[in-house]
Amino acid sequence: MELWRIYGSILGEISYSFCEDFSDGMGEIQLDTYGLWRYIDSTGKVVVGPKFEFAYQFNNGIAEVWQNGKLGYINKSGKFIWKPTY
């Protein structure tokens, strides 16, 4: 599959199963159906992960993620600002 920029130029060819909408300049992708989620930047470069069972959109620089069945929050560099606890 190809990942396209909004104005029609190709961002890059990435083999993935799922890709969510970009938010705060980051998008979450899953390379295969049962794989871990990771985040890519607007150039298509993986910048965080793969290490999350579930990953959600960034909002104001923070994203909800699930790791080892527990909820946590990360910043855009992938550091936990609230470690997975519940």
N, C-alpha and C positions, 0 to 999 in steps of 0.2 A: 504494500500500500504506500501511497505517497501522502505526505502531510503538506497541505497548501497554506500559504499565507492568505490573509483576507483579500488582498488585492490581486490574487491570481498567480503569483510566482510560487514555485515549488520550494518548500522549506527543506525538504530532504526525503529520502526514501527510507522509511523505518518499517521493519517487520513487527507488527503489533496486532494484538487481538482487539484491544479497546483503547480509545483515546477520548478523553473528556474535553470539554471546552476550556480554553485558556482564561485565566483570571489572575490579575496582578502580575502578568508577564510569565506565568508558569502554567503548564498543562500536565495532567497526570495520565500516564499510559501504563498498560499492562501488556507485556510481550506475548503471553499465551494465556489461555483461558483460566488456568489454575495457578498462574505465576504471581509474583509479588509486584506491587505497584511501585512506580518511580515517578519523578517529576522531571520534565524537560523545560528548557528555556525557549525563548522565541527563535533561537537559531537551530533548535532540534537537539541540542546537547543535553545529555542526562546530567542533571545538577544535584539531584538528591535521590538516593536509593540505589538499587532496589531493596526494600526492606519492609514494606508495609502490606498487610493483608487487605486493607482498604485505605484509600487516600481520597481526600476531598479537596475541593477548590480552595485556593488561598483567598483570604479576605483581609485587607489591611495588614498583609505580611504574615498572617498566621493561617495554618491549615490543620484540620482535624485528621488524625491518622489512627489506624488500629495496628497494633503490633503484639503478637503472642496473645491475641484475644482480648487485649486491653486498649482502652481509649487514651490518647495523648494528643498533644498539640506541638507543632514544630514551627520554626521560623523558616525563612526562605533559604537559609544555608543548611537546613536539615537538622539543626540542633533542637532538642526538645526544650520547650519553655514550660511544659507540663509533662512530666514523664508518664508513660502509660501505667495507670494504677487500677482502673476499674474494668 
